[in-house]
Amino acid sequence: MISVCMPTCNGEKFIQQQLDSILSQLGSDDELIISDDSSTDRTIALIKAFNDPRIMLLENCTFKNPIFNIENALKVATGQFIFLADQDDIWFPEKIKKTVELLFKFDMVVCNGIIIDQDAQTIHPSYFDWRGSGKGFFKNLAKNSYMGCSMAFNRKILAKALPFPEHISMHDLWLGLIAECEGQVFFLNEPLFSYRRHADNYTAAISKADNALSDFSLFYKIRYRVVMLAYVLKRVLLNR
């Protein structure tokens, strides 16, 4: 069984296309868990219009925080394999199939993606090349190349990563570093989805802290990484 977990907030512009691309790949026993955080547009109505029993909608959430909104969905996931999804991307037809094949060998799989704009025009043909993506605990602690919407993992990683620490600034880096310590990670260079970048990105807010580090003092940069390292070490020790 597969669980796809998606946080939403005012995603009416692109969510229908994304839901179509995900649901077309899910089996009858799979689930798409959507946690909505205070949407004021037609996001909820568009989701309900699918009338699909595989969709579990968690509404009336007031986290005002995309990190804990995705955690809310992860907490109720029941699948053997868990995929993370953004509300505004487009999954390629074999994303789930090709990723699941690798999840029987690895604990976490991170797939490449094509970067597109709001009009679905290609900005860059490879997120991995653009970001310098790859394995490595200290490599990613220094410059995160884990992207939530490209990640899938098994229940072992989910159990070790939940609950999220209260003050993490990126859920994808947290999950990636936990997987680096507790399992085997594979970066699949093949693009399996279109990653949409636009002015109103919701889940992009999760990684803004990482991109904004260049605007802060050296002290802040060091402190940010030390805090994340401390959280990971504490969790690894607790998991032992």
C-alpha positions as CSV (number, residue, x, y, z in Angstrom):
1,M,0.0,0.0,0.0
2,I,1.2,3.5,-0.9
3,S,0.5,6.7,1.0
4,V,0.9,10.0,-0.8
5,C,1.0,12.9,1.6
6,M,0.3,16.4,0.4
7,P,0.1,19.8,2.3
8,T,-2.2,22.4,0.7
9,C,-2.9,26.0,1.2
10,N,-4.7,28.2,-1.4
11,G,-3.7,25.9,-4.2
12,E,-6.6,26.2,-6.5
13,K,-4.6,27.3,-9.5
14,F,-2.6,24.1,-10.1
15,I,-4.0,21.4,-7.7
16,Q,-6.4,19.8,-10.1
17,Q,-3.7,18.9,-12.6
18,Q,-1.5,17.6,-9.9
19,L,-4.2,15.4,-8.4
20,D,-5.0,14.0,-11.8
21,S,-1.3,13.1,-12.3
22,I,-1.1,11.3,-8.8
23,L,-4.5,9.5,-8.7
24,S,-3.9,8.0,-12.2
25,Q,-1.0,6.1,-10.7
26,L,-2.6,4.9,-7.4
27,G,-4.1,1.5,-6.9
28,S,-7.5,0.9,-5.3
29,D,-5.9,0.2,-1.9
30,D,-3.6,3.2,-1.9
31,E,-4.3,6.6,-0.3
32,L,-3.7,10.3,-1.0
33,I,-3.7,12.2,2.3
34,I,-4.2,15.9,2.0
35,S,-3.8,18.2,5.0
36,D,-5.2,21.7,4.2
37,D,-3.9,24.6,6.2
38,S,-6.4,27.5,6.3
39,S,-7.2,27.7,2.5
40,T,-9.6,30.5,1.7
41,D,-9.9,29.8,-2.0
42,R,-11.5,26.9,-3.9
43,T,-8.8,24.3,-2.9
44,I,-11.2,22.3,-0.7
45,A,-14.0,22.4,-3.2
46,L,-11.7,21.2,-6.0
47,I,-10.4,18.3,-3.9
48,K,-13.9,17.2,-2.9
49,A,-15.1,17.4,-6.5
50,F,-12.9,14.4,-7.3
51,N,-15.2,12.3,-5.0
52,D,-12.4,9.7,-4.9
53,P,-12.5,7.3,-1.9
54,R,-8.7,7.1,-2.0
55,I,-8.5,10.8,-0.9
56,M,-8.4,11.5,2.8
57,L,-8.9,15.2,3.4
58,L,-7.8,16.7,6.7
59,E,-9.4,20.1,6.7
60,N,-9.9,23.0,9.2
61,C,-6.2,22.9,10.1
62,T,-4.7,26.1,11.4
63,F,-1.0,25.4,11.6
64,K,0.0,28.4,9.6
65,N,3.1,26.4,9.0
66,P,3.8,24.1,6.0
67,I,6.2,21.9,8.0
68,F,3.7,20.8,10.5
69,N,1.0,20.7,7.9
70,I,2.9,17.9,6.1
71,E,3.6,16.3,9.4
72,N,-0.1,16.2,10.1
73,A,-0.6,14.1,6.9
74,L,2.4,11.9,7.7
75,K,1.0,11.0,11.1
76,V,-2.1,9.3,9.6
77,A,-0.3,7.6,6.7
78,T,-0.8,3.8,6.7
79,G,1.1,2.7,3.6
80,Q,4.3,0.7,3.4
81,F,5.8,3.4,1.2
82,I,5.3,7.1,1.7
83,F,5.5,9.7,-1.0
84,L,5.6,13.4,-0.5
85,A,3.8,15.7,-3.0
86,D,3.4,19.4,-3.6
87,Q,0.1,20.9,-4.6
88,D,1.4,22.6,-7.7
89,D,3.7,20.0,-9.4
90,I,3.0,17.4,-12.1
91,W,4.0,13.8,-11.7
92,F,5.2,11.8,-14.7
93,P,3.1,8.7,-15.4
94,E,5.7,6.1,-14.0
95,K,6.9,8.1,-11.0
96,I,5.3,5.7,-8.5
97,K,6.1,2.5,-10.3
98,K,9.8,3.4,-10.8
99,T,10.2,4.7,-7.3
100,V,8.6,1.7,-5.7
101,E,10.9,-0.7,-7.5
102,L,13.8,1.1,-5.8
103,L,12.1,1.2,-2.4
104,F,12.4,-2.5,-2.2
105,K,16.1,-2.0,-2.1
106,F,16.6,1.3,-0.4
107,D,14.9,3.1,2.5
108,M,14.6,6.4,0.8
109,V,14.5,7.4,-2.9
110,V,15.0,10.9,-4.1
111,C,14.1,11.4,-7.8
112,N,15.2,14.1,-10.1
113,G,12.7,16.6,-11.6
114,I,12.4,19.2,-14.4
115,I,11.9,22.7,-13.1
116,I,9.0,24.5,-14.8
117,D,7.4,27.9,-14.4
118,Q,3.7,28.8,-13.7
119,D,3.0,28.3,-17.4
120,A,4.6,24.8,-17.4
121,Q,7.6,26.1,-19.5
122,T,10.9,24.5,-18.7
123,I,13.3,26.6,-16.6
124,H,15.9,24.0,-16.1
125,P,16.0,20.4,-17.3
126,S,17.4,18.9,-14.1
127,Y,16.8,19.9,-10.4
128,F,19.8,17.7,-9.4
129,D,22.2,19.6,-11.7
130,W,20.7,23.0,-10.6
131,R,21.0,22.2,-6.9
132,G,24.0,19.9,-6.9
133,S,21.9,17.1,-5.4
134,G,23.4,14.0,-4.0
135,K,23.9,11.8,-0.9
136,G,26.1,12.8,2.1
137,F,25.2,13.8,5.6
138,F,27.5,16.7,5.9
139,K,27.2,17.7,2.3
140,N,23.4,18.3,2.8
141,L,23.9,19.8,6.2
142,A,26.1,22.4,4.6
143,K,23.8,22.9,1.5
144,N,20.6,21.0,1.5
145,S,19.8,19.2,-1.7
146,Y,16.8,17.2,-0.4
147,M,13.5,18.4,-1.8
148,G,10.4,17.1,-0.2
149,C,8.3,16.6,-3.3
150,S,11.0,14.4,-4.8
151,M,11.2,12.1,-1.8
152,A,9.7,8.7,-1.0
153,F,10.6,6.4,1.9
154,N,9.5,3.4,3.9
155,R,7.8,3.1,7.2
156,K,11.1,2.6,9.0
157,I,12.2,6.1,8.1
158,L,8.8,7.5,8.9
159,A,8.8,6.0,12.4
160,K,12.3,7.3,13.1
161,A,11.5,10.8,11.8
162,L,8.2,11.4,13.7
163,P,7.4,13.5,15.5
164,F,9.2,16.5,14.0
165,P,11.3,18.6,16.4
166,E,9.5,21.8,17.2
167,H,11.9,24.2,15.8
168,I,13.2,22.7,12.5
169,S,13.0,25.0,9.5
170,M,12.9,22.4,6.8
171,H,11.1,19.1,6.8
172,D,12.9,17.7,3.8
173,L,16.4,18.2,5.3
174,W,15.2,16.6,8.5
175,L,13.9,13.6,6.7
176,G,16.9,13.3,4.5
177,L,19.4,13.5,7.4
178,I,17.5,10.9,9.4
179,A,17.5,8.6,6.4
180,E,21.3,9.2,6.0
181,C,21.8,8.0,9.5
182,E,19.2,5.3,9.8
183,G,19.0,3.7,6.3
184,Q,20.1,3.6,2.7
185,V,19.4,6.6,0.4
186,F,19.3,6.5,-3.4
187,F,19.3,9.5,-5.6
188,L,17.6,8.6,-8.9
189,N,18.9,10.9,-11.6
190,E,15.9,10.3,-13.9
191,P,13.4,13.2,-13.9
192,L,10.0,11.8,-12.7
193,F,8.1,15.0,-12.2
194,S,7.8,18.6,-13.1
195,Y,8.7,20.9,-10.2
196,R,6.8,24.1,-10.5
197,R,8.4,27.3,-9.3
198,H,6.2,30.4,-9.1
199,A,5.6,33.5,-6.9
200,D,2.9,31.8,-4.8
201,N,4.7,28.5,-4.0
202,Y,3.3,27.1,-0.7
203,T,5.8,24.3,0.1
204,A,8.6,26.4,-1.2
205,A,8.2,28.3,2.0
206,I,9.7,25.4,3.8
207,S,13.0,25.8,2.1
208,K,13.1,29.6,2.1
209,A,15.2,29.5,5.3
210,D,17.9,27.6,3.5
211,N,17.9,30.0,0.5
212,A,17.9,33.0,2.8
213,L,21.0,31.9,4.8
214,S,23.1,33.9,2.4
215,D,21.5,37.1,3.8
216,F,22.3,36.3,7.4
217,S,25.4,36.6,9.5
218,L,28.0,33.8,9.7
219,F,26.8,33.3,13.3
220,Y,23.3,32.6,12.1
221,K,24.5,30.1,9.5
222,I,26.5,28.2,12.0
223,R,23.8,28.2,14.6
224,Y,21.2,27.0,12.1
225,R,23.3,24.0,11.2
226,V,24.4,23.2,14.8
227,V,20.8,23.2,15.9
228,M,19.8,20.8,13.1
229,L,22.8,18.6,13.8
230,A,21.9,18.5,17.5
231,Y,18.3,17.5,16.7
232,V,19.4,14.7,14.4
233,L,22.0,13.3,16.9
234,K,19.4,13.4,19.7
235,R,16.9,11.5,17.6
236,V,19.4,8.9,16.5
237,L,20.3,8.3,20.1
238,L,16.7,8.0,21.1
239,N,16.1,5.5,18.2
240,R,18.9,3.2,19.4
